[in-house]
C-alpha cells in the first residue's frame, strides 16, 4: 500500500509539473507535449487581460520564459474569441493548428495570414468573423485540414488567396 501511494503521488506531481501556464508580454501560453524536433512547445492561449488591445495581432513564433525558449505551435481553444479590437491577424510559421473557436466572433477581423505550417483549422475557428474579407495562405504544402464551420458566418465575399504553385489551386478548390 505504501508503495502504491508513493507511485500515485509521484504520478500526480509529474502531471501537475507538465502543465505550465505563463504570461509573457501580455500573451498567455500553455505548455504542450514535447516532440523530438521541439522539446519546448506552447500554444498561445489568448491575451492575459481579456481583449487584445491593438488592431493588428502578430502572434510570436517563439517565447522565452524562465530561461527556456518555447516554440509557439498552436493557438488555443477560444483564445481570442469575441475580441472586437483585432482587424489584422498574422500567424507565425511554427503554428501547426488553430483550435476550436480561437477567433470566433472577432467581428472586426478583416484579414488573416495563415502560414503553410498550419495543418489543422478546427471547428468554428473563425466562425462569426463577419468582416473577414481576405484569408491569405502562404506556402506550398497544400490546404490544411479544415473542420466543420471553421469559417461559418464570415463575410459573404471572403476571398481566399493561395500560392499559385503546381496543383495548389486545384488542391484548395477540392478541400
ABEGO torsion letter per residue (X at the ends): XAAAAAAAAAAAAAAAAABBBBBBGGBBBBBBBBBAABABBBBBAEBAAEBBABABBBBBABBBBGGBBBBBABBBBGAABGBAABABBBBBAABABBBBGAABGBAABABBBBBAABABBBBGAABGBAABABBBBBEAAEBBBBBBGAABGBBAABBBBBBABBGAAAAAAAX
